[in-house]
Amino acid sequence: MSGEAHQEGATVGDYRLVLMSSEGQLTRTWEAEQISMQRPVMVEMLRTLATQDAGIVAAFLSDVKAKALVSHPGIGAVYEAVTNDDATMFARERIEGDSLVDLHEAGTKFSPAEVVKLLKQISDAILHLENEGVATVEYDLHHFIVGSNKEVRLMNLAVDGKRDERVDTRAKQLLGEYFDETLTSGLPGATRVGSLCGFMADLERPVPLTWAQISKLSEQVREQLEGSGPIESTPVPEKPYVAPRQPIKIPPAFWALLGGVGLIAALIALVVLSGGEKKPTPEVSEAPLRSYVEIPAGEYSIGDGNVLTIRESFAMNRTEVTLAQYNAFLEFPDHRKFEHPEQPSSKKDHLPDSWKTVWPAAVKGLQWEGRKMSTDCPVVGIDWWDAYAYAKWSQSRLPTLAEWMIAANYEGAPTEAKTWGRVDLSDGDETGAGLIGMAGGVREWTRDLEVDPASELSPKKPVSVGGSFKETGQGIGKCVWLDDRSVRSSDLGFRTVPNR
C-alpha cells in the first residue's frame, strides 16, 4: 500500500492515523494513536515514490536508527520503525505544548528569568547531542516546544552522519535573535540577558559561544533572579511574526568583541547580577558589537620616515574599552586574581576615579563633568595596573608602543581627532583599516616601559599614546612618558590586543 493511499482513520500496524499534520517532498507526518499503548504519537511515513528507491529507504532507516539512540529528557523519543509492504515509517513521541513560533504569533513575551530558563534547557539538550557526536538537520523555531509548565523540549532531529558545527552556530543565532526580540525590557536582568542573546546571534566571530557556556551563563543568571517575584509571560499587542534573518557566512577575519576565550570571560561578567536587585536601564546604543582589526606582519613607515617592523600579525580592538565593558570586569566575582604580580600592595581595587558617580551617570545617560555620558563612552581614570588586569581577564593584553603606532597608520591615518562620546562614533577619527579614536578620544596605555628618545639617559618609563578629546590638535603621534604606572587622568584609557 502506498503512503498516499493511507487516509485519516486508517490503521497501519499498531498505529491509527488521526490527522495529517505536514507533508514534505519525501514524507508525510501524521498525528496518530498507538493502539497497544493507547497513547498519542507522531508517525512519519515515506511517500510512494520514495519507497521505490532503495537508497532513500536505507537512508531513512539509518536516520531513524540515529534518532532512536538519542536518550535525553529534553528531546523527543523515537519508539519504533516499520518497513514492510504496507509502509515505511517510524513513530515518535508527540510533544505537547506550543512551538516558539506559536508563542510569538500569540504575542507572548518572556521575562529575563524565563529566557535563561529556556536557554538552559535547550543548551543542555543540544550539548548532550554534541557530547554523543550526534548529527542533526537544521533547527527551526517550530522544533522547540514549550509546555504549560514553561519547560521546553526539542523535537528529535538526529540523522545518520558526521556532526556539523555550522548547524549549531546557526541554531545559536536563531535562538539569540528570537529571545532578544521576545525579551521583556525594563525588568531586572533584561540588559544582561539581552547581551547574552546578542552574543549568541552574532556570527561575525571565529569562536562562538559553546552550548556549555550558554548553559552555564543561563544558570548563573537564573539562580540570581530566583526570588525576585513570580515569572509570568507578558502579552503584547498582536503583530505579524517576522522570522530571524538568514544566517550569514562566518568571515575568516578575526572579528570579536573580546578575543577568543576572553569573549567568554567578558560575557560571564556581563550576566552576573547583584542579588536580583532592580537597576536602572542603561542608555544603550544601537551600535554594532565591537570588533578587531587584523594587522599583517611587515615593515611600516611611521611619521617622518621612521620604519617599524613586526614579524607576526596581530589584531587590535577597533575601539577603546568602554565603561560597560570595564563594569563587566568589575562585576566578575574574582576579577582581582588577574592582577599583575608587581602591583603595589597598597592598591586595593580596580575602581576608576569617581566611579561611584561616573557609572550611574552613564547608566542613566546623564552629564558628568559637563560631558554627556553613556555606557558606550570610553573608560577613563584608570592606571596601568587596572588596564593590565582587565586585559588579562579578557584573555588579551595591552599593545606595545610599536604595535599601537603601526596600527594607527595601517591603511591610512585618521584625518580628524575624535571628541568625547561613544567609542563607535568616529567624528572622522578612523584609520583606513577601521580603528576608531586614535587621534582623539582618549590617550591610551601601552604595554611596556620605554626609553624617552628625548632623554636617552633616563630610565625606562610607562608610555601613553595618541591624542585625546582634551588635546585634539596633537594627533596620533603624541607620546607621553609618565612618572609611573599608577598615574591616572580623566582622558587616559586603553584598548587591547587579543592573545593568540
Helices and strands as residue ranges (DSSP letters): G 3-5, E 11-12, E 15-23, E 27-34, E 39-46, H 48-51, H 54-68, E 78-83, E 88-93, E 98-99, H 100-105, E 108-109, H 112-132, E 135-136, G 141-143, E 144-146, E 152-154, E 158-159, H 165-182, H 190-201, H 211-225, E 234-235, H 260-270, E 292-295, E 298-302, E 306-310, E 314-317, H 323-331, G 335-338, H 355-364, E 367-368, E 371-372, H 384-393, E 396-397, H 401-409, E 443-445, G 453-455, E 463-465, E 479-481, E 492-493, E 497-498
